[in-house]
Amino acid sequence: MTTHHGWHGRYYEDFVVGDVYEHPLGRTVTDTDNTWFTLLTQNTAPIHFDHEYAAATEFGKPLVVATLTLALVAGQSVGDVSQNVFANVGWNNIVLPKPVFAGDTIRSRSTVLAARESASRPQLGLITVSTEGYNQRAETVISYERSVLVYKRGHGPRHAPLKGISA
């Protein structure tokens, strides 16, 4: 029997400027997701949780809170971009060109903009990506640039294989 190990993410050496990663998981946002995230982050803007208030706006229904959209799309990118992250070091140019509503399914992709070795930490590289999230109509709902310090292969913490467990 062969044991197959799951995806461990990219290391610094795996990033090539210009490469595009279509992140594999999409997520349909629910009204409950939006309400919980709004409450969790103490966002008191009624446009996100008060259906009567939202009905009186040009949108006619609650908007998904923008930081939930950001968190969702950033999370979708982890397996391809930052599974082996040392630290996020910057978020820039966050743009939200279209609203997100409960029932929208969000998917995302990232493009590698830059890759260079860290000047102060030889075991790391600095990667900058542009990420965009889009809905089921292929409309961009968020875009941003993110810079992360990523471990080079052979560096950083790794979980040891489980001992004494057989399949």
Buried (B, 14 or more C-beta within 10 A) or exposed (E): EEEEEEEEBBBBEBBEEEBEBEBEEBBEBEBEBBBEBBEEEEBEEBBBBEEEEBEEEEEEBBBBBBBBBBEBBBBBBBBBBBBBBBEEBEEEEBEBEBBBBBEBEBBBBBBBBEBEEBEEBEBBBBBBBBBBBBBEEEEBBBBBBBBBBBBBEEBBEEEEEEEEEEE
